[in-house]
Amino acid sequence: MSFEYTPQFDTSRSDFVELNGFVDGMSSHQPSVTGRGSDDERLAHWLSLVAEKRDKISFGYLFDHLAPKIKGFLRKNGTSEVSLDDLTQEVMIKIWRYAGQFDQKKGKVTTWVFTIARNARIDLIRKENRPEPDVNDPVMVNDPPNRSDDILFAKQTSTRISEAINELPDEQKEILKYAFFEEKSHAEIAAQTGLPLGTVKSRIRLAFQRLKKTLTELDI
């Protein structure tokens, strides 16, 4: 089924309070659809009374005529039996809320109503497939702010490592720069410097041996 007229609706449930009690207590024996004109004309008339006067009697007529159709539409489109009644009620409350948005020039009342029902079903599927986040999940918990002594220690550690690297012979510092700051492979360093591959590896090993004492002192 396609829908040429597709209005957008706010899906917030906080606005549904106005008619909850009325819908919950509504009899299933509302007056039948009577009078002259087509069904759509009568539905449009009742809808206009709901929009202009918030007429609950007219809404009762709409409920009696539309609720079974909405429920059948939702069931046909895969809505579970557990959710059918609540979702049908939700759609009817949306009809009450948005009655003023219906434009008879753009389509039939039933087309407009089934669009609301389709959107409500999509919203339900999204909620079911996207569970509420667990606030106790460690991923959701922000890291505690760094204390001043932690910041000072990190700064001192960084400074000491930099000093230790600067104390290395120039040829070892150069190799470390290529290997770690520029993320070059041993083969790439050898090609760039013209050094034998074995010499590159040897200088990296010697550099780490010289740094080992400093890193051990800092417990890194």
TASUL-V236289 format. One record per helix or strand of 3 or more residues. SS is the DSSP state (a for helix, b for strand). FROM is the first residue (numbers start at 0). TO is the last residue. If there is no record, write none. Layout:
{{SS | FROM | TO} {SS | FROM | TO}}
This chain:
{{a | 12 | 23} {a | 38 | 52} {a | 55 | 75} {a | 80 | 100} {a | 103 | 105} {a | 108 | 128} {a | 137 | 139} {a | 147 | 165} {a | 169 | 180} {a | 185 | 192} {a | 196 | 216}}
